[in-house]
Amino acid sequence: MQLRADQLDAALQRGLRPLYVIHGDEPLLAQEAADAIRAAARAAGHSERSVHTVAGAHFDWSGLLGEAQALSLFADRRLIEIRIPSGKPGKDGSEALQRYAQALPDDTITIVSLPRLDRTQQASAWFTALDGAGVSLKVDPVDRRALPQWIAQRLAAQQQRVEDGEPGQRALAFFADRVEGNLLAAFQEIRKLALLHPPGVLTFEQIESAVLNVARYDVFKLGEAVLAGQVARALRMLEGLQSEGEAAVLVHWTLAEDVRALARVAAALRDGRPLPMALREARVWGVKEKLFERIAPQLDPARADALVRAAHACDGIVKGLRQPGWPTEPYGALRQLMLMTLDALQGGRSARPLSLHD
């Protein structure tokens, strides 16, 4: 049975299951889910706990299986945790996990902790066996769009809230901008507000003075911000990636891949192919597929081709070459390419270069 992270508490109140699989790449939510299961297990009398971390190719799977089937020495009920940081148990581990799921130990709750799994891993025999024997919980990162609401819910849990109306929304947006991509730090900043201020309404000024800029940006999210036309966010992300020391070559590759895909889709539409076929041929899917569906039909193919040429010029700059009319510094060139892309996606309507305040 599969659950979302926000469904776990209600499921635990209905009763414990013998096996829980937690997988995802959001450490805070994964830790909170495991803590909730541990607390419920302790309340149900599972007082003996053992932890097994699978590190390397020489983990003793037979020892784990033997311990699971042995009688408890200290308590009637146990909690066994199996942590697989790589998400790849190997051939022996795959067979062992399948045997484990087929014969779950009595009076025992098992938690299996995994990183984010791709489709192939989720379709594997070992994961299918674990999922079928208990509950699998996928913990996804909180994206930027949902982050203000997540912050508001966490503030409400400590009896705090922002002001009503536009001032409160502005405060939540400011908070989200400061902590985007770093949920653990966001949690810490929220807890700090509980220490600094009593329960009740928090003003924008109180949040602005307390919340540190701890945002961490994902280079692959930058392209989504550009395609969505989020000028201020895209520029903020680019500045953040530069300050974090992200390689300009990787940032350029991300932007250029989207530019080339836009050109391919625009050319396919000009030639009369349906949009779904054009997107498949350009290998566009997921979140970006929705964004392309909105912008591609309005994109002038000539402007798309011009962006491809601009991406080629920018490629030379990030590799140490000079181009007339372009900044010499790699991140300056990336900024220019990004603003040109944003302007093209807006149909070239702006009479001046786009800026952070657009």
Secondary structure, DSSP 8 states (H G I E B T S, - for coil): -EEEGGGHHHHHHH---SEEEEEES-HHHHHHHHHHHHHHHHHTT--EEEEEE--STT--HHHHHHHHHS--SS-SSEEEEEE-TTS--HHHHHHHHHHHHHT--TTEEEEEEE----HHHHTSHHHHHHHHHSEEEEE----TTTHHHHHHHHHHHTTEEE-SHHHHHHHHHHHHHHHTT-HHHHHHHHHHHHHHS-SEEE-HHHHHHH--------HHHHHHHHHTT-HHHHHHHHHHHHHTT--HHHHHHHHHHHHHHHHHHHHHHHTT--HHHHHHHTT--THHHHHHHHHGGGS-HHHHHHHHHHHHHHHHHHTT---TTS-SSHHHHHHHHHHHHHHHHTTT--SS---TT-
